[in-house]
Amino acid sequence: MRIKGILCCLAVLVSGCQSTVERPANLTACQGVRPQVCTMIYKPVCAMEKEGQFRTYASECTACSHEEVVGYQQGECVEGE
């Protein structure tokens, strides 16, 4: 019984630490298995990371190969977005 209580407390603590940043509607979500190898195409995208920050990546593939990226939109990120 004591172990069950400890596991419950641990679950509550871990879930409280998760980020709940909302993804804007105009972002394309990274789906499926993350690519490990991408072609060297330069077609920049502005990607949103789990913390809500935006960063420019060389391509859709490059952006989605990073676990912290949740989605992207075409074009470089514009400062102040």
C-alpha positions in Angstrom: 0.0 0.0 0.0 2.8 2.4 0.8 4.5 1.8 -2.6 1.2 2.6 -4.3 1.0 6.0 -2.4 4.6 6.8 -3.4 3.9 6.0 -7.0 0.8 8.2 -7.0 2.8 11.2 -5.5 5.5 10.7 -8.1 3.0 10.7 -10.9 1.5 14.0 -9.7 4.9 15.6 -9.4 6.1 14.5 -12.8 2.8 15.6 -14.5 3.1 19.0 -12.8 6.4 19.6 -14.5 5.2 19.1 -18.1 5.0 22.1 -20.3 1.6 23.0 -21.7 2.6 25.5 -24.4 -0.1 25.7 -27.1 0.9 25.1 -30.7 -0.3 27.9 -33.1 -2.8 26.7 -35.7 -0.6 27.6 -38.6 2.2 25.2 -37.7 2.7 21.8 -39.4 3.2 19.2 -36.7 6.2 16.8 -36.7 4.7 13.4 -37.0 5.8 9.8 -36.9 9.3 8.6 -36.4 11.9 11.4 -36.2 14.3 11.3 -39.2 18.0 10.5 -38.4 19.4 11.6 -41.7 18.2 14.5 -43.9 19.2 15.7 -47.3 21.2 18.9 -47.5 18.4 21.0 -49.0 18.2 24.6 -47.7 14.6 25.5 -47.6 14.3 27.2 -44.2 11.5 26.7 -41.7 10.6 28.5 -38.5 10.1 25.7 -35.9 8.5 25.9 -32.5 10.2 24.1 -29.7 8.5 22.5 -26.6 9.3 25.5 -24.4 7.4 27.8 -26.9 10.5 29.3 -28.4 11.0 29.7 -32.2 14.1 28.9 -34.1 15.1 28.7 -37.8 16.2 25.3 -39.2 17.5 24.6 -42.6 14.6 22.4 -43.7 11.4 20.6 -42.4 13.4 17.4 -42.1 16.2 19.0 -40.0 13.7 20.7 -37.7 11.7 17.5 -37.1 14.9 15.5 -36.5 15.1 17.4 -33.1 13.0 16.0 -30.3 12.3 19.4 -28.9 10.5 20.6 -32.1 6.8 20.3 -32.1 6.0 21.9 -35.4 7.1 24.3 -38.1 6.0 26.8 -40.7 7.7 27.7 -44.0 10.3 30.5 -44.1 12.8 31.8 -41.6 11.7 33.0 -38.2 11.1 36.8 -38.0 12.4 38.4 -34.8 9.7 39.6 -32.5 7.2 36.8 -33.3 
